[in-house]
Structures are given as structure tokens and as C-alpha cells.
Amino acid sequence: MIKDLLVVGAGSAGLMAALALKKKIPQLNVRIVRDPDIGVIGVGEGTTPNFPRFLFDYLGISRKAFYDLAEPTWKLGIRFNWGPRGRFDYTFAPQLDSRWGDLPMPNGFYCEDEFSCVDAPAALMREDKVFHKQSNGCPDIQPWHAFHIENEKFVAMLEKLTVQLGVEIIDGRVQGAERGDAGVSAVVLDDGRRLEADFFIDSSGFRAELIGKLLETPYMDFRKTLFCDRAVVGGWQREEEEILPYTTADQMDSGWCWRIEHEHRINRGYVYASDMTSDDEAEREFREKNPKVGDTRVVKFNSGCHKKMWVENVVSIGNSAGFVEPLEATALMIVCSHTQTLIDFLLHNRLEPTPSMRDLYNELTHSTWLDIRDFLGLHYQLNTALDTPYWRRCREETDLSDLRPLLEFYKENGPTGFARYRMRSSQNDFGIEGYFVMLVGQKVPHGNRHQPTDLEWQRWNAHREDLIRKAKDGLTVKEALAYVRHPQWQWHGDRAAG
Ligand SMILES: Cc1cc2nc3c(=O)[nH]c(=O)nc-3n(C[C@H](O)[C@H](O)[C@H](O)COP(=O)(O)OP(=O)(O)OC[C@H]3O[C@@H](n4cnc5c(N)ncnc54)[C@H](O)[C@@H]3O)c2cc1C
């Protein structure tokens, strides 16, 4: 039976895992070892809606603590400046996998020419507003939002809450490990200390100290589907720019560029393929399109994941398990969902996990990674807008063989929810809606086209105009932040009263 659990690493992955394990299984003795000299990844991060659900609903972290300590801004979705339309918005609510009651076909069939303001968050994004107003003027904070956070602030908050819960954090560098009958029995630090445990979480980031270096678990790289392997990262202090309620993804000559909104800083990064452009050339294009960028640094990565995330008595969570470029901001989403799955499985087996439970965990987690690989690959493969060598390669070479049944179904039947039965089952926040937004957003032709009548168009336009009118009356991020920071603001779930 697992009694002592050691987490290697105190980045957001290790701390979220430690916090959740201790909270949900209080009888566990949970400790963390981390090396302050190595530090945490320290990037600006976008998230998806499972992140607030995990923090507030699953872990019971108070919204006040989170807003005070992590200082997030809200994210309603991603603005893609991308593809033949030039622009489309991906929100976290069903825009296309949805149908108005007075129309005969799902929304996707009405978006061939104009695809905008199809749901409330999309209309808010168009107006640079983040929430509707309640009748008393306060923001109506709906669950279809995620956040932008700064990694260091978030990590500092998690550290505080983890220690409050009774988790011990030990400073030291893991240098090796001892093996016993049940797997790893202790990790050994560079000063000779030994830390014993019956179960280990490897959250050591890209170093993958246990799952990779020690256990030599094979790594599956995604280079046949995702060609980018570097990012040049920079940003600037916000001046007069509005805080946008979404992440922006701009297509670039050899990849794409993110824009993440923090309250006082704008964070940008150009993700590119190093075999299609040089670091110097990427930096030049990055600066040319973002003249305000200050110092930059290049981050190298190898998109892919370990073939197994759970080996013997070691489970890897975070960048140690796998990594893909942040095109859909999936890393923390995976940390949340896999941590929950692990805890469910451990509790079901009363802390004596069976081999078949471990196998199921590996199948589920692996399938999540493959799904994300293919979903990101689709973003690239469908983009017909640019004719640079990089984008030609994306169209010609991106391996999406696992998506063939779904894409063929779409080609014949269009954006109908029945397509979900052609998807691999896995745990993510995108679902069939994510695929529809990419397919419709990039104008991929399909059969079974619908010719709406004049009456249908009237109804369709009335719905959109109503959404736009309400959105125009909404609050900006700055205005909404002022409300939630007001001393009289009280959180009652998301629908707070001012
Ligand atoms: C350019 C870029 C952009 C990103 N954007 C996003 C985004 O928009 N959204 C998103 O969800 N994610 C994003 N990510 C990923 C995200 O930052 C991470 O997945 C997340 O923060 C978790 O990191 P981690 O805890 O796994 O690793 P890290 O933050 O690297 O932490 C590793 C920990 O392990 C410890 N450690 C390492 N080796 C040892 C050792 N030998 N002994 C002891 N301790 C050790 C370190 O001290 C540290 O505490 C991005 C990543 C990159 C590179």
C-alpha cells in the first residue's frame, strides 16, 4: 500500500499534483524535492476551462486566493489570424456543434461565408469585452472562460497552498535512485541524502529525471506531424494597449506567433521549425512584426511524449511526461486531467494499484497525447493562406493518418455532431467542436451543403445581432478586474455580487 509519496519537481505540474494528492488522499505522506538552482520554466501560460474547474471545483482553492496571488487575466478563447479567412475565433463554448431551436441545421452549415459572433464568447471577443454585465453592473463570469497566468506567480501561489496543507518541500538535486522489488525505493541527492518513498511522481520538467533518465522509458516524438521545435520568446511592458480577453495566434513565415495577455505585460513567442529557418532569421521576422519586443531567448523542445507515463511505481506528470508547442495551450490542461485520473485510480484500488489499472492509465494518457498531436497538426495542414516553404511542407507532409476517418466523414457530411463517433476517445477540452472550428474556420469544403432559405437567414442574423448587441454592452478585462478587486467584492461561485 502506498503511504509515502515523493514528487520530484516543484514547477506547476509537481505542485498541482502534490496539492491534489494530499487534498484528496489526506492519509498520504506527500513530500516534494526540487532544485532551486534549476528553477521552473517561467513562461507566460494560457489555459483551458478545465483549469479553473480543477482549481476551484476539484481542489477547492478559493477564487480570492487565486486572484490575489496569481493575478490572472481571463481568456475566452484563441483568435486565429490564420488561414484563408484571415481570422476566426475559437471559443470554449459550442459555436458550431450547436443549433438554434428555430433553425433546421447545426450552426456550422451557416458559416461558409461569415464565421463570427456565433456564440456569446465569440461576440464578446469581437468587441474586446470579456463578460456581460449582470443587472447590477457586475461582471457575469461564466464557466466558459480560462485564464492567462504568469508561471512564477502561479507557482508561488501553489507553493504557499501546498505547504499550508502539510506537504514538505525539500531543496536538493536528485542525482540518482535506488531500485527495489517494487520499483524505485529512494532517490539520492547530490549531497548524499536519500529520500525513500513507495511511490514517485516525476515532475522534473524536460529533464525527466525518473521516467526518462532512470527508467529509460522510450520517447515517441511527433515530428512527422508537428515540425516546429523552437520558440523565440519575448515581450514588453503594456502601455496603452487594451488587455485582450483571448490569446492571439498569428501565422508566420515558418510557424506561428502567440500573444498572451498579462495585466502589465504582453508576452509573445514565435514557434518555428529549425530546419526551415535559422534562429537569426526567426528573430528578425519576430522583431519586424513586433517592434516593441525587448530581450529574447530561444527555447528548444522536442514535441512528443513517453510511450508510458506510469512505469513501475513512477508516474510522470507535466513536461517530464510529454510536451507539444503551446498552439492550444494544452500542457496545464493535461496536468489537471491526468492528475485527477491518477487520483481516481489510486482511490479505487485503495492505494494498492493493480497492473491492469496502470495499463489503463497508460492507454488513456497516451491517447490524450496522440489526440492533441493530431489536433495541432490539423491547424497546420489545413492552412492554405501562405505559400512559404514551411507552409507548403505542412500541407504536403503533415501526417494525419489517424484522423482520416474523421476527415472523410466531414468531407461527405459536413459539420454535424455525428462526426464525434469518428473520434478517438480521450480526455481533452476540445472535442468535436475544436475540429469543426479548424475545418470551418479554414474553409475546408464539404458535401451535404445546405442552402438556407431567406427566413432561415433572417433568423440566423437576428441571433447574431442579439449576441453582438449584448457583447457591446459588456465589460473589458480592465473593468472586470476592477470589480473583482474591489474590497466589497464577494465570491459566490463564479456569479459573484459586487
Ligand atoms: C515556450 C513555452 C510556452 C508554453 N506555454 C504554455 C501555455 O500557454 N499553456 C500551458 O498550459 N503550458 C505552456 N507551456 C508548458 C508549461 O509551462 C508547463 O507544462 C508547466 O508549467 C509545467 O511545467 P513543469 O512543472 O512540468 O516543469 P518546470 O516548470 O520546468 O519544473 C521542473 C521542476 O523540476 C525540478 N527539477 C528538475 N530537475 C531536478 C533534479 N535533478 N532534482 C530536483 N529537482 C529537479 C525543478 O527544480 C523544477 O522545480 C509552455 C512551455 C514552453 C516551453
The ligand as an SDF file (V2000), in Angstrom:
LIG
                    3D

 53 58  0  0  0  0  0  0  0  0999 V2000
    7.7340   28.2680  -24.7100 C   0  0  0  0  0  0  0  0  0  0  0  0
    6.7010   27.5680  -23.8590 C   0  0  0  0  0  0  0  0  0  0  0  0
    5.4060   28.0530  -23.7930 C   0  0  0  0  0  0  0  0  0  0  0  0
    4.4460   27.4040  -23.0110 C   0  0  0  0  0  0  0  0  0  0  0  0
    3.1680   27.8660  -22.9980 N   0  0  0  0  0  0  0  0  0  0  0  0
    2.2160   27.1920  -22.3110 C   0  0  0  0  0  0  0  0  0  0  0  0
    0.8490   27.5900  -22.3300 C   0  0  0  0  0  0  0  0  0  0  0  0
    0.4800   28.5850  -22.9450 O   0  0  0  0  0  0  0  0  0  0  0  0
   -0.0430   26.8650  -21.6260 N   0  0  0  0  0  0  0  0  0  0  0  0
    0.3040   25.7510  -20.9240 C   0  0  0  0  0  0  0  0  0  0  0  0
   -0.5730   25.1020  -20.3180 O   0  0  0  0  0  0  0  0  0  0  0  0
    1.5890   25.3690  -20.8970 N   0  0  0  0  0  0  0  0  0  0  0  0
    2.5400   26.0320  -21.5630 C   0  0  0  0  0  0  0  0  0  0  0  0
    3.8340   25.5940  -21.5280 N   0  0  0  0  0  0  0  0  0  0  0  0
    4.1780   24.4210  -20.7340 C   0  0  0  0  0  0  0  0  0  0  0  0
    4.1130   24.7370  -19.2550 C   0  0  0  0  0  0  0  0  0  0  0  0
    4.9110   25.8370  -18.9630 O   0  0  0  0  0  0  0  0  0  0  0  0
    4.4780   23.5640  -18.3980 C   0  0  0  0  0  0  0  0  0  0  0  0
    3.8850   22.4230  -18.8960 O   0  0  0  0  0  0  0  0  0  0  0  0
    4.0230   23.7180  -16.9670 C   0  0  0  0  0  0  0  0  0  0  0  0
    4.4240   24.9480  -16.4080 O   0  0  0  0  0  0  0  0  0  0  0  0
    4.5660   22.6000  -16.1110 C   0  0  0  0  0  0  0  0  0  0  0  0
    5.9710   22.6150  -16.0940 O   0  0  0  0  0  0  0  0  0  0  0  0
    6.6900   21.5050  -15.2160 P   0  0  0  0  0  0  0  0  0  0  0  0
    6.2630   21.6820  -13.7970 O   0  0  0  0  0  0  0  0  0  0  0  0
    6.4800   20.1890  -15.8480 O   0  0  0  0  0  0  0  0  0  0  0  0
    8.2480   21.8430  -15.3800 O   0  0  0  0  0  0  0  0  0  0  0  0
    9.1520   23.0010  -14.7740 P   0  0  0  0  0  0  0  0  0  0  0  0
    8.4270   24.2680  -14.5650 O   0  0  0  0  0  0  0  0  0  0  0  0
   10.3620   23.0200  -15.6380 O   0  0  0  0  0  0  0  0  0  0  0  0
    9.5730   22.4700  -13.3330 O   0  0  0  0  0  0  0  0  0  0  0  0
   10.5150   21.4310  -13.1600 C   0  0  0  0  0  0  0  0  0  0  0  0
   10.8180   21.2630  -11.6840 C   0  0  0  0  0  0  0  0  0  0  0  0
   11.6840   20.1290  -11.5350 O   0  0  0  0  0  0  0  0  0  0  0  0
   12.7660   20.4680  -10.7220 C   0  0  0  0  0  0  0  0  0  0  0  0
   13.8990   19.6230  -11.0850 N   0  0  0  0  0  0  0  0  0  0  0  0
   14.3730   19.3500  -12.3180 C   0  0  0  0  0  0  0  0  0  0  0  0
   15.4360   18.5190  -12.2340 N   0  0  0  0  0  0  0  0  0  0  0  0
   15.6130   18.2660  -10.9100 C   0  0  0  0  0  0  0  0  0  0  0  0
   16.5450   17.4910  -10.1840 C   0  0  0  0  0  0  0  0  0  0  0  0
   17.5060   16.7850  -10.7790 N   0  0  0  0  0  0  0  0  0  0  0  0
   16.4590   17.4720   -8.8430 N   0  0  0  0  0  0  0  0  0  0  0  0
   15.4830   18.1710   -8.2000 C   0  0  0  0  0  0  0  0  0  0  0  0
   14.5780   18.9210   -8.8290 N   0  0  0  0  0  0  0  0  0  0  0  0
   14.6400   18.9590  -10.1790 C   0  0  0  0  0  0  0  0  0  0  0  0
   12.9980   21.9570  -10.9570 C   0  0  0  0  0  0  0  0  0  0  0  0
   13.6810   22.5000   -9.8710 O   0  0  0  0  0  0  0  0  0  0  0  0
   11.5430   22.4390  -11.0470 C   0  0  0  0  0  0  0  0  0  0  0  0
   11.0390   22.6600   -9.7400 O   0  0  0  0  0  0  0  0  0  0  0  0
    4.8120   26.2540  -22.2770 C   0  0  0  0  0  0  0  0  0  0  0  0
    6.1180   25.8060  -22.3050 C   0  0  0  0  0  0  0  0  0  0  0  0
    7.0570   26.4330  -23.0920 C   0  0  0  0  0  0  0  0  0  0  0  0
    8.4510   25.8960  -23.1200 C   0  0  0  0  0  0  0  0  0  0  0  0
  1  2  1  0
  2  3  1  0
  2 52  2  0
  3  4  2  0
  4  5  1  0
  4 50  1  0
  5  6  2  0
  6  7  1  0
  6 13  1  0
  7  8  2  0
  7  9  1  0
  9 10  1  0
 10 11  2  0
 10 12  1  0
 12 13  2  0
 13 14  1  0
 14 15  1  0
 14 50  1  0
 15 16  1  0
 16 17  1  0
 16 18  1  0
 18 19  1  0
 18 20  1  0
 20 21  1  0
 20 22  1  0
 22 23  1  0
 23 24  1  0
 24 25  2  0
 24 26  1  0
 24 27  1  0
 27 28  1  0
 28 29  2  0
 28 30  1  0
 28 31  1  0
 31 32  1  0
 32 33  1  0
 33 34  1  0
 33 48  1  0
 34 35  1  0
 35 36  1  0
 35 46  1  0
 36 37  1  0
 36 45  1  0
 37 38  2  0
 38 39  1  0
 39 40  1  0
 39 45  2  0
 40 41  1  0
 40 42  2  0
 42 43  1  0
 43 44  2  0
 44 45  1  0
 46 47  1  0
 46 48  1  0
 48 49  1  0
 50 51  2  0
 51 52  1  0
 52 53  1  0
M  END
$$$$
